[in-house]
Amino acid sequence: MSRRDSTSRRGVMVPQAKNDVYTALLAISLAAILIAIICLLLELRTYEWDFRAKDARAAVTVAQPFELASLDVPATADPLAPRVA
């Protein structure tokens, strides 16, 4: 019985998969996700990791409603007609 070389593999010989366009797209999407995570972490750091936004809720005020009656617009029969000075 002959001895097998210690570097040979046992099992079925399957050719190694080659990289194609889809593998490159997968790598690009992984890089984009990692960059997005880093940007999110930098953004959260500016807000001092305040997930509940307690400070932001306290600073929000309700705006007063816009009063259309206070506008000085002359009434015309055709609203699309050009103004004559």
N, C-alpha and C positions, 0 to 999 in steps of 0.2 A: 504494500500500500504506500502510495507516495504521500509525502507531506505537502500540505497546502502552504502557500506563502502567507505570512501573518498579516500582510496588507490587503489581501483579497477580501471582498465582502461576500457574505452568504446571502442567499435569497435571489429573487428575480432581478435581473438587470434591466433597469428602466432608464432611458435617457433623461438627463436632467432638463427641467423645463427652461426654456429660454425667455428672456425678457422681451416684451413686445410693447406696443403703444399703450395698452391697458395697464400694464405694470407701471409705466411712466406716469400715466394719469393718476394712478393710485398713490404714487409717491408725491406728486404735486398736491393732491388733495390732503394728504397727511401733513405736508409742510404748511398748507394754508390753514388747517385746523390748529396746528401748533402756534402759528403766528397770531391767530384770532384769540387763542387762550392767553397768550402773553399780553396782547392788547387789553383784554378784559381784566387781567390782573393789574395792569398799570392803571386802568380806569378806576377800578375798585380801590386802589391804593389812594387815589386823589380824594375819594369820599371816606377815607379812613375806615373801610370795611363795614360801613353802615348799611346792612341789608334791608332793614325795616324802613329806612328813610324817615326817621322820627324828626330830624332837624328840618327836612324839606317840607314835611306836612305842616309844621308850625309856621313856616315862612310864607305859605301860600295864602293869598287873600282873594276874596271874591271881587271880581271887577264889576263896576257899576254898569247897568244896561245903557246901551247907546240910545240916545233920544233922537228919533227921526224928526220930531216936530220942531226941533230947534234949528234945523237946516233951512237956509234961505234959498229955496229952489222955486222958480216961477212955474206955475201950472200951465201946461200947454195941452191942446187937444191931441196932438200926436207926440208921444214921448220920444220918438226917434227923430223928430224934425230938428234941423239944425237951429242953433240960437242966432238970432239977429240982434246985433248990438245997437 
